[in-house]
Amino acid sequence: MSEQHTTRSVSVIGLGPMGQAMVRAFLAAGFEVTVWNRSTAKIDAMVELGAKRAETVAAALDANEVTVLSLTHYAAMYDVLGQAADHLTGKVIANLSSDSPEKTRVGAGWVRSHGAQFISGGVMSAGDNLVHPASYIFYSGPREVFDAHAELLRPLSPQEYLGADDGLAQIYYQALLTIMHPWLIGFEQAIAVIERSGHDIDRFIPFAVRSNAAFPYFMAESTAAKKKAWLDLASLIMMDAGVQHVIDASEEVGVDATISHTAQAFWRKAIAASEQAGRVVSTREIIRGEKS
């Protein structure tokens, strides 16, 4: 094996905020990093830090055995790797881009059809901060491929290998983002209510942090019941009333309460289904589309 293909060198394709964070992590670990991106300005910035420039996708693939992809979605993978598909044979593609599980499985098949090995990943990070204590990366795909290259990928973040299904990392990743997105919008709504009510955000934030510490309790209570409802009918009715108060508090000061209306719709569906079924129907059953 030539010197350029040692385990201390890697290529990174895609230099958005996350891709750049990955390059910095590899460089900090003493790796030789070859980079390619559509925007040459982003390449220039990484070269200034010590990365090597690849003029083409083919050159990036040729430089190392392993290439890490950090792209917007899997459609971008086809656009990028399609420029040099004949250079994939014998390579390893670690696609750490976000997409749906099924699109990941199809993309894995496409890469392998061109003679390369493939593993997928989902980067659970605090923004693009790969060294934050809460950051880690889900991986899935053939165990032997992950094991062979886990040490190479270790500088990026702690690793959680989930299984052979190429889409499994994205199942977990997207499930966690399912929690994050409404949480972020809900947090912005809360901040807006404080602001529009004429009060200080900085005074409010410690209470928000304190309240969030209870979330693991609610998760445990919810999942302990498995398929059963963890709230009785009286509690569902209370949740409907409670979210109406949130809506009122928001709209009284001109704050958009769309996400609260959406939550209320699910509480009300569960109440109606429970009354019709003569038993408690959980919001999880409603979300899963199960019949009472």
C-alpha positions in Angstrom: 0.0 0.0 0.0 1.4 3.4 -0.9 2.1 6.0 1.7 -0.8 8.2 0.7 -3.2 5.3 1.6 -2.1 5.0 5.3 -4.8 5.0 8.0 -3.6 8.5 8.8 -5.0 10.1 5.7 -8.5 10.7 4.4 -10.5 12.7 1.9 -13.4 14.9 2.7 -15.9 15.9 0.0 -18.4 18.6 0.9 -17.3 21.6 2.9 -20.3 23.1 4.5 -20.2 23.9 8.2 -20.2 20.3 9.1 -17.7 19.2 6.5 -15.3 22.0 7.6 -15.7 20.9 11.2 -14.7 17.3 10.1 -11.7 18.6 8.3 -10.6 20.5 11.3 -11.1 17.5 13.5 -9.0 15.3 11.2 -6.2 17.9 11.0 -6.2 18.3 14.8 -5.7 14.6 15.1 -2.6 14.8 12.8 -4.2 13.4 9.7 -3.4 14.3 6.1 -6.7 15.5 4.7 -7.5 16.0 1.0 -10.6 18.1 0.3 -12.9 18.9 -2.6 -16.0 21.2 -2.8 -17.9 22.9 -5.5 -17.0 26.3 -4.0 -13.3 26.9 -4.3 -13.4 29.5 -1.6 -14.2 26.9 1.0 -11.4 24.7 -0.3 -9.0 27.7 0.1 -10.1 28.1 3.7 -9.3 24.5 4.5 -6.0 24.6 2.6 -5.0 27.5 4.8 -5.5 25.3 7.8 -3.3 22.6 6.3 -5.5 20.5 4.1 -4.5 19.4 0.6 -6.5 20.6 -2.4 -8.1 18.2 -4.9 -8.9 19.9 -8.2 -11.5 17.3 -9.1 -13.7 14.7 -7.4 -11.6 12.0 -9.1 -8.4 13.4 -7.5 -10.1 13.4 -4.1 -11.1 9.8 -4.5 -7.7 8.8 -5.8 -5.9 10.4 -2.9 -7.1 8.0 -0.2 -8.8 4.7 0.4 -11.5 6.4 2.5 -13.6 9.4 1.5 -16.0 11.0 3.9 -19.0 12.8 2.4 -20.7 15.7 4.1 -23.4 16.8 1.7 -26.9 18.2 1.9 -28.6 15.0 0.8 -28.0 11.8 -1.2 -29.0 13.5 -4.5 -25.9 15.6 -4.1 -23.9 12.4 -3.7 -24.9 11.2 -7.2 -24.1 14.6 -8.6 -20.7 14.6 -7.0 -19.6 11.0 -7.2 -21.2 10.6 -10.6 -18.4 12.9 -12.0 -15.9 10.2 -11.1 -17.8 6.9 -10.8 -15.0 5.0 -12.5 -12.7 6.0 -9.6 -14.8 4.3 -7.0 -13.6 0.8 -7.4 -11.7 -0.4 -4.3 -12.6 2.7 -2.3 -14.6 3.2 0.9 -17.3 5.8 1.1 -18.4 7.0 4.5 -21.5 9.1 3.8 -22.3 11.2 6.8 -24.9 13.2 5.0 -28.5 13.4 6.2 -31.4 11.9 4.2 -34.2 9.3 4.6 -33.4 5.7 5.5 -34.7 4.4 2.2 -32.7 6.9 0.2 -29.7 5.9 2.2 -30.2 2.2 1.3 -30.6 3.0 -2.4 -27.5 5.3 -2.3 -25.5 2.5 -0.6 -26.5 0.1 -3.4 -25.4 2.7 -6.0 -22.0 3.1 -4.4 -21.5 -0.6 -4.2 -22.6 -1.1 -7.8 -19.5 0.9 -8.7 -17.1 -1.3 -6.8 -16.8 0.6 -3.5 -17.6 -0.3 0.1 -20.1 1.9 2.0 -21.1 2.9 5.5 -23.6 5.5 6.5 -23.6 7.9 9.4 -25.8 10.4 11.2 -24.0 13.2 13.0 -25.7 14.0 16.3 -23.8 17.2 17.2 -24.4 20.5 18.9 -24.5 22.4 15.7 -21.2 21.8 14.0 -19.4 21.4 17.3 -18.0 17.9 17.0 -16.1 18.1 20.3 -19.1 19.1 22.4 -19.7 16.4 25.1 -23.2 15.7 23.7 -21.9 15.1 20.1 -21.6 11.6 18.7 -22.2 9.8 15.4 -24.5 6.9 14.5 -23.0 4.4 12.0 -24.7 1.6 10.1 -23.7 -0.8 7.3 -21.6 -3.9 7.1 -19.9 -4.5 10.5 -16.7 -5.5 8.9 -16.4 -2.3 7.0 -17.1 -0.2 10.1 -14.7 -2.1 12.2 -12.0 -1.8 9.5 -12.3 2.0 9.5 -13.6 2.9 12.9 -10.2 4.1 14.1 -9.8 6.3 11.1 -13.2 8.0 11.8 -12.7 8.2 15.5 -11.4 11.9 15.5 -14.9 13.0 14.3 -16.9 12.2 17.4 -17.7 9.2 19.7 -19.1 6.4 17.7 -22.4 4.4 18.0 -22.6 1.5 15.6 -26.2 0.3 15.2 -26.2 -2.6 12.8 -25.9 -3.8 9.2 -29.0 -2.1 7.8 -27.6 0.8 5.8 -30.6 2.9 6.7 -30.5 2.3 10.5 -28.2 5.2 11.3 -30.7 7.5 9.5 -33.7 6.0 11.3 -32.1 6.9 14.7 -30.8 10.2 13.4 -34.1 11.4 11.9 -36.0 10.1 14.9 -33.9 12.4 17.2 -34.3 15.3 14.8 -38.1 14.7 15.0 -37.8 15.7 18.7 -35.4 18.6 18.0 -37.3 20.5 15.3 -40.5 21.1 17.3 -38.5 21.7 20.4 -36.5 24.5 18.7 -39.7 26.1 17.3 -41.4 25.8 20.7 -38.4 27.4 22.3 -38.5 30.3 19.9 -42.2 30.7 20.6 -41.5 30.8 24.3 -38.8 33.4 23.8 -41.1 35.4 21.6 -43.8 35.4 24.3 -41.3 36.6 26.9 -40.0 39.4 24.5 -43.5 40.5 23.4 -44.7 40.6 27.0 -41.9 43.1 27.7 -39.7 40.9 29.9 -36.1 39.9 30.0 -35.0 36.8 28.1 -31.8 36.4 30.2 -34.0 36.1 33.3 -36.2 33.5 31.7 -33.5 31.2 30.3 -32.4 29.6 33.6 -36.0 28.5 34.1 -36.1 27.0 30.7 -32.9 25.0 31.3 -34.3 23.9 34.7 -37.6 22.7 33.1 -35.8 20.7 30.4 -34.2 18.6 33.1 -37.6 16.9 33.6 -37.7 15.7 30.0 -36.0 12.4 30.7 -38.7 11.7 33.2 -41.4 12.2 30.7 -39.6 10.0 28.2 -39.3 7.2 30.7 -42.9 7.5 31.7 -44.1 7.5 28.1 -42.0 4.5 26.9 -42.5 2.4 30.0 -46.1 1.9 28.9 -45.0 0.6 25.5 -48.1 0.5 23.3 -50.4 1.5 26.2 -51.5 5.0 26.8 -49.5 6.6 29.6 -52.1 9.4 30.1 -55.6 8.7 31.1 -58.6 10.5 29.6 -58.7 13.1 32.3 -55.0 13.8 31.6 -55.6 14.1 27.9 -58.4 16.6 28.6 -56.0 18.5 30.9 -53.4 18.6 28.2 -55.9 20.0 25.7 -56.9 22.7 28.2 -53.2 23.4 29.0 -52.2 23.9 25.4 -55.2 26.2 24.9 -53.7 28.4 27.6 -50.4 28.4 25.8 -52.2 29.4 22.6 -54.0 32.2 24.4 -50.8 33.5 26.1 -49.0 33.5 22.7 -51.7 35.1 20.6 -52.6 37.8 23.2 -49.2 39.3 22.5 -49.2 38.6 18.7 -47.0 35.5 18.7 -47.6 32.7 16.2 -48.8 29.6 18.0 -49.0 27.3 15.0 -46.9 24.6 16.7 -49.2 24.7 19.8 -52.3 24.4 17.6 -50.7 21.3 16.0 -50.1 19.8 19.5 -53.7 20.6 20.5 -55.0 18.8 17.4 -53.3 15.6 18.5 -54.6 15.9 22.0 -58.1 16.4 20.7 -57.8 13.5 18.2 -56.8 11.2 21.1 -59.7 12.5 23.3 -62.2 11.9 20.5 -60.8 8.5 19.7 -60.8 7.5 23.4 -64.5 8.5 23.8 -65.4 6.6 20.7 -63.4 3.5 21.6 -64.5 3.4 25.2 -60.8 3.2 26.3 -57.9 5.5 26.3 -56.3 5.9 22.9 -52.8 7.4 23.1 -51.5 10.1 20.9 -48.8 7.6 19.8 -51.6 5.4 18.4 -53.0 8.4 16.6 -49.5 9.3 15.2 -49.0 5.6 14.1 -52.3 5.7 12.3 -53.7 2.7 14.3 -57.4 2.0 14.4 -59.1 1.9 17.7 
